[in-house]
């Protein structure tokens, strides 16, 4: 009976310790390094396609662009998927250009603020 209690106690402690160890914070340096690596504009995939970008590999040696489903499925642990349509090139946009909405879309530009209705004050009871 003492052996069974000891085994169950150890099993309980291991079961409780595993999730607690999995929640330890990861190194912030590795997360920063992965996203601070700039991807050259000429290495980005065309619109509608994706590319697997492997960390610490030069741009000339990265895999070719492929369809997004294949890229997401075959992404290794030390890589990320770059989508072709998520890059906005700000060098081509003019400062005076605004994003134009289609003519049948209602925007918030012509909306008037609601009217303020003042309610009468309550008479004070004395």
HUMO-V993364 format. One record per residue. RES is the residue in one letter. SS is DSSP state (h for helix, s for strand, l for the rest). OMEGA is omega in radians with two decimals (999 if undefined). Layout:
res=RES ss=SS omega=OMEGA
res=RES ss=SS omega=OMEGA
//
This chain:
res=X ss=l omega=3.13
res=X ss=h omega=3.13
res=X ss=h omega=3.13
res=X ss=h omega=3.11
res=X ss=h omega=3.11
res=X ss=h omega=3.14
res=X ss=h omega=3.13
res=X ss=h omega=3.11
res=X ss=h omega=3.12
res=X ss=h omega=3.11
res=X ss=h omega=3.12
res=X ss=h omega=3.13
res=X ss=h omega=3.11
res=X ss=h omega=3.14
res=X ss=h omega=3.12
res=X ss=h omega=-3.07
res=X ss=h omega=-3.09
res=X ss=h omega=3.11
res=X ss=h omega=3.14
res=X ss=h omega=3.12
res=X ss=h omega=3.14
res=X ss=h omega=-3.10
res=X ss=l omega=3.11
res=X ss=l omega=-3.11
res=X ss=l omega=3.11
res=X ss=l omega=-3.14
res=X ss=l omega=3.14
res=X ss=h omega=-3.12
res=X ss=h omega=-3.12
res=X ss=h omega=3.12
res=X ss=h omega=3.12
res=X ss=h omega=-3.08
res=X ss=h omega=-3.09
res=X ss=h omega=-3.05
res=X ss=h omega=3.11
res=X ss=h omega=3.10
res=X ss=l omega=-3.11
res=X ss=l omega=3.11
res=X ss=l omega=-3.12
res=X ss=l omega=-3.11
res=X ss=h omega=-3.14
res=X ss=h omega=3.11
res=X ss=h omega=3.13
res=X ss=l omega=3.14
res=X ss=l omega=3.09
res=X ss=l omega=-3.11
res=X ss=l omega=-3.14
res=X ss=l omega=3.13
res=X ss=l omega=-3.13
res=X ss=s omega=3.13
res=X ss=s omega=3.05
res=X ss=s omega=3.13
res=X ss=s omega=-3.10
res=X ss=s omega=3.14
res=X ss=l omega=3.08
res=X ss=l omega=3.06
res=X ss=l omega=-3.13
res=X ss=l omega=-3.08
res=X ss=h omega=-3.12
res=X ss=h omega=-3.10
res=X ss=h omega=3.12
res=X ss=l omega=3.10
res=X ss=l omega=-3.12
res=X ss=l omega=3.10
res=X ss=l omega=-3.13
res=X ss=s omega=3.09
res=X ss=l omega=-2.98
res=X ss=h omega=-3.13
res=X ss=h omega=3.12
res=X ss=h omega=-3.12
res=X ss=h omega=3.14
res=X ss=h omega=-3.10
res=X ss=h omega=-3.03
res=X ss=l omega=-3.10
res=X ss=l omega=3.05
res=X ss=l omega=-3.06
res=X ss=l omega=-3.09
res=X ss=l omega=-3.10
res=X ss=s omega=3.06
res=X ss=s omega=-3.13
res=X ss=s omega=3.10
res=X ss=s omega=3.14
res=X ss=s omega=-3.05
res=X ss=l omega=-3.07
res=X ss=l omega=-3.12
res=X ss=l omega=-3.10
res=X ss=l omega=3.09
res=X ss=l omega=-3.14
res=X ss=l omega=-3.08
res=X ss=l omega=-3.13
res=X ss=l omega=-3.11
res=X ss=l omega=-3.09
res=X ss=l omega=3.10
res=X ss=l omega=-3.08
res=X ss=l omega=-3.10
res=X ss=l omega=-3.10
res=X ss=l omega=3.01
res=X ss=l omega=3.06
res=X ss=l omega=-3.09
res=X ss=l omega=3.09
res=X ss=l omega=3.04
res=X ss=l omega=-3.04
res=X ss=l omega=-3.10
res=X ss=l omega=3.13
res=X ss=l omega=3.10
res=X ss=l omega=3.13
res=X ss=l omega=-3.14
res=X ss=l omega=-3.06
res=X ss=l omega=-3.09
res=X ss=l omega=-3.10
res=X ss=l omega=3.12
res=X ss=l omega=3.11
res=X ss=l omega=3.14
res=X ss=l omega=-3.14
res=X ss=l omega=3.14
res=X ss=l omega=3.14
res=X ss=l omega=3.12
res=X ss=l omega=3.11
res=X ss=l omega=3.12
res=X ss=l omega=3.14
res=X ss=l omega=3.08
res=X ss=l omega=3.07
res=X ss=l omega=3.14
res=X ss=l omega=3.13
res=X ss=l omega=3.13
res=X ss=l omega=999
//
